[in-house]
Amino acid sequence: MSLRKEIIRLAHSNPELREHLLPLVTTDKTAMRGMTHEFIAKKTVSVPTITKYGFEVFYFKQGENTVGTIQHHISNEYLIVKGDAHKDYMIIEKSAFEII
C-alpha cells in the first residue's frame, strides 16, 4: 500500500486528525480551494468582477488588498475568488497578487 493511501485511511479512521493529514496528500490547488485568503496587489492591476449589478472592473493599486475565498482554479495563472465583503466573484491573476 502506498504512503498516500495509508494517510487517507488514517484520516478516515481519525476525524480529529483530518485537517492535519489531508493537506499532505492533496495537490496545492485542491488544498487552497474553499479557503479564505488575503490577496495583496503586487502592482496596479485591473480585476474583472461579476457583481449583483453585472460585470464590472475593479482596480487595485500596489499594496491594496482584498479578502476572498478561492472557488476555482481556471488555469495555472488565474483563480475565481468569491469576495467576502460583497460576495462578488473576481478573476484574480495569481502573478499580480501575493496570496496570504
Backbone bond lengths (Angstrom), bond angles and torsions (degrees), N, CA, C in turn:
res aa  C-N    CA-C-N  psi(-1)  N-CA   C-N-CA  omega(-1)  CA-C   N-CA-C  phi
1 M - - - 1.448 - - 1.530 108.45 -
2 S 1.337 115.60 139.81 1.457 120.03 -178.90 1.529 111.01 -75.40
3 L 1.315 115.28 158.69 1.461 120.84 177.85 1.527 109.96 -60.36
4 R 1.322 117.04 -38.75 1.465 120.91 179.31 1.523 111.01 -59.14
5 K 1.335 116.87 -47.49 1.465 120.84 179.70 1.524 111.48 -63.97
6 E 1.326 117.12 -38.24 1.467 120.55 178.25 1.526 111.49 -63.38
7 I 1.338 116.27 -40.92 1.468 120.23 179.03 1.531 110.10 -65.80
8 I 1.335 117.30 -40.98 1.467 120.62 178.59 1.521 110.67 -63.36
9 R 1.321 117.79 -42.59 1.475 121.05 177.95 1.525 111.30 -64.08
10 L 1.329 116.13 -40.74 1.457 120.44 178.15 1.528 110.61 -63.40
11 A 1.315 117.02 -41.84 1.464 121.36 178.43 1.528 110.85 -65.53
12 H 1.330 116.67 -37.36 1.468 120.60 178.82 1.527 111.54 -65.37
13 S 1.302 116.05 -41.10 1.468 119.45 -177.10 1.529 113.47 -83.54
14 N 1.348 117.70 -12.60 1.463 122.21 -179.99 1.529 110.13 -131.01
15 P 1.341 117.32 79.64 1.468 120.37 -176.20 1.529 113.90 -55.61
16 E 1.298 117.70 -30.23 1.472 120.36 -178.92 1.530 112.27 -69.00
17 L 1.328 117.96 -16.94 1.465 121.72 179.73 1.532 113.74 -100.42
18 R 1.326 116.75 -4.79 1.474 120.42 -174.02 1.521 113.40 -56.03
19 E 1.326 116.91 -44.74 1.461 118.80 -176.67 1.526 112.16 -61.92
20 H 1.337 117.01 -23.41 1.462 121.04 179.19 1.530 112.03 -92.07
21 L 1.332 116.78 -31.80 1.461 120.98 -175.43 1.528 114.05 -85.70
22 L 1.322 117.34 -42.77 1.459 119.75 -173.42 1.529 114.34 -63.28
23 P 1.325 120.72 -34.36 1.469 117.98 175.57 1.530 113.55 -60.97
24 L 1.318 117.39 -19.69 1.460 120.88 178.71 1.527 112.37 -72.31
25 V 1.334 116.94 -22.74 1.460 120.05 -174.73 1.526 113.42 -117.87
26 T 1.326 118.11 0.50 1.457 120.14 178.19 1.518 109.37 -98.61
27 T 1.317 115.06 157.35 1.458 119.19 176.01 1.512 108.89 -75.41
28 D 1.298 117.27 163.68 1.464 121.35 179.07 1.521 110.98 -58.33
29 K 1.330 117.35 -41.40 1.460 120.99 -179.90 1.525 111.16 -62.59
30 T 1.318 116.41 -45.96 1.455 120.55 -179.29 1.520 110.68 -65.28
31 A 1.306 117.64 -40.62 1.457 121.28 -177.77 1.517 111.43 -65.54
32 M 1.329 118.72 -33.83 1.456 122.01 -177.54 1.521 113.06 -78.98
33 R 1.315 118.19 -26.65 1.460 121.37 -175.71 1.526 110.78 -63.93
34 G 1.327 115.64 135.10 1.456 120.51 178.22 1.518 114.10 84.63
35 M 1.309 117.33 -4.99 1.464 120.73 -179.84 1.521 109.88 -97.07
36 T 1.333 115.90 145.76 1.454 121.48 177.89 1.519 109.23 -87.15
37 H 1.329 115.36 134.13 1.457 121.73 -178.59 1.520 109.68 -134.40
38 E 1.316 115.21 160.29 1.453 121.25 169.86 1.523 106.45 -99.15
39 F 1.334 116.01 134.95 1.454 122.57 -179.53 1.521 107.48 -115.04
40 I 1.335 117.53 116.95 1.459 122.41 -178.58 1.527 108.05 -111.07
41 A 1.345 115.91 124.51 1.463 121.09 -177.31 1.524 110.83 -66.53
42 K 1.337 116.51 128.70 1.468 121.99 176.31 1.522 111.20 -83.05
43 K 1.335 115.97 -19.91 1.463 122.65 -178.97 1.526 106.05 -154.84
44 T 1.323 117.78 171.09 1.457 120.23 174.68 1.521 107.75 -68.17
45 V 1.328 115.48 128.97 1.461 119.85 -172.97 1.524 110.13 -145.28
46 S 1.325 115.75 146.18 1.464 120.99 174.06 1.530 108.26 -95.57
47 V 1.329 115.79 139.77 1.461 120.99 -177.03 1.529 109.09 -124.96
48 P 1.338 117.41 109.34 1.463 119.97 175.57 1.529 109.13 -64.14
49 T 1.345 116.01 134.66 1.460 120.69 -173.70 1.524 110.38 -139.17
50 I 1.327 115.92 137.27 1.454 121.53 174.06 1.522 106.49 -100.48
51 T 1.342 115.92 116.88 1.461 121.55 -178.72 1.522 109.17 -113.65
52 K 1.317 116.67 178.23 1.462 119.71 177.39 1.528 111.26 -68.13
53 Y 1.333 116.40 -14.79 1.462 121.49 178.80 1.528 112.46 -95.38
54 G 1.306 117.86 -5.62 1.459 121.86 -178.31 1.521 111.39 124.79
55 F 1.318 115.57 -152.01 1.463 121.51 -177.46 1.527 109.50 -91.91
56 E 1.333 116.84 129.84 1.459 122.63 178.24 1.523 108.90 -136.79
57 V 1.319 115.90 160.82 1.462 120.95 174.80 1.522 107.57 -118.28
58 F 1.321 115.95 124.71 1.460 121.52 176.76 1.517 108.63 -105.50
59 Y 1.309 116.00 150.03 1.462 121.50 -179.99 1.516 109.57 -115.64
60 F 1.313 115.47 133.45 1.459 122.09 175.74 1.520 107.84 -116.70
61 K 1.331 115.99 127.27 1.458 120.50 175.34 1.517 108.54 -83.02
62 Q 1.312 116.18 160.57 1.460 120.83 178.80 1.530 109.41 -53.13
63 G 1.323 116.78 129.32 1.462 122.76 178.79 1.517 114.28 92.79
64 E 1.330 118.49 -17.58 1.460 120.61 176.90 1.522 109.06 -72.11
65 N 1.325 115.00 154.33 1.460 117.79 -176.72 1.520 111.96 -134.20
66 T 1.304 114.37 165.37 1.449 123.25 171.83 1.527 106.79 -145.78
67 V 1.317 116.13 159.47 1.463 121.18 179.35 1.521 107.60 -120.25
68 G 1.324 116.00 137.27 1.449 119.60 179.96 1.511 112.86 -163.70
69 T 1.311 114.93 172.11 1.459 122.67 -178.47 1.521 108.93 -110.46
70 I 1.326 116.18 126.77 1.460 121.08 179.81 1.529 108.94 -67.88
71 Q 1.339 115.31 123.67 1.459 121.62 179.98 1.519 112.51 -100.06
72 H 1.344 115.84 -37.37 1.464 118.92 -174.22 1.527 110.12 -161.73
73 H 1.313 116.43 146.40 1.465 122.53 172.83 1.519 107.08 -96.69
74 I 1.332 117.16 114.03 1.465 120.56 179.20 1.521 109.77 -73.70
75 S 1.312 115.04 -42.56 1.461 121.59 178.86 1.522 106.28 -158.62
76 N 1.319 116.45 -169.32 1.464 119.08 176.18 1.523 111.65 -69.80
77 E 1.337 116.81 -11.82 1.462 120.63 -175.00 1.519 114.47 -106.82
78 Y 1.340 118.49 -22.50 1.463 120.55 -172.66 1.525 112.59 -130.19
79 L 1.341 114.47 150.26 1.463 122.50 176.79 1.520 109.01 -127.88
80 I 1.321 117.17 149.25 1.456 120.79 166.50 1.520 105.72 -99.51
81 V 1.334 115.54 124.27 1.459 121.85 -175.49 1.518 109.08 -123.74
82 K 1.332 116.33 130.42 1.459 121.22 175.57 1.521 107.40 -90.27
83 G 1.329 116.44 116.97 1.458 121.23 -178.59 1.516 111.45 -67.30
84 D 1.323 117.67 137.82 1.459 121.43 -179.06 1.521 112.74 -74.53
85 A 1.320 117.60 -35.06 1.459 120.48 -174.66 1.529 112.29 -72.89
86 H 1.318 117.58 -48.00 1.464 120.57 -173.17 1.520 113.53 -116.10
87 K 1.310 117.65 -1.08 1.470 122.79 -179.16 1.521 112.67 61.61
88 D 1.331 116.28 29.22 1.459 122.17 175.20 1.522 108.97 -85.04
89 Y 1.325 116.31 158.26 1.460 121.09 176.71 1.518 108.67 -105.26
90 M 1.335 116.06 120.89 1.458 122.43 -177.66 1.522 109.77 -109.85
91 I 1.318 116.13 146.28 1.458 120.63 172.66 1.523 106.19 -103.16
92 I 1.320 115.80 108.04 1.457 123.66 -172.89 1.529 109.53 -99.00
93 E 1.310 116.34 128.26 1.465 121.42 172.45 1.532 107.12 -84.39
94 K 1.325 117.14 115.97 1.467 121.43 -174.62 1.528 113.19 -55.57
95 S 1.320 117.30 -40.34 1.465 119.63 -175.72 1.521 112.31 -70.62
96 A 1.321 118.75 -16.69 1.465 122.52 -177.65 1.520 112.70 -89.92
97 F 1.336 117.25 -11.07 1.459 121.39 -176.12 1.524 111.40 -129.89
98 E 1.316 114.95 145.51 1.458 120.82 168.51 1.511 105.43 -90.04
99 I 1.320 117.02 127.53 1.464 121.78 -177.11 1.512 108.93 -103.43
100 I 1.326 115.17 118.36 1.468 120.25 -177.67 1.513 109.48 -111.85
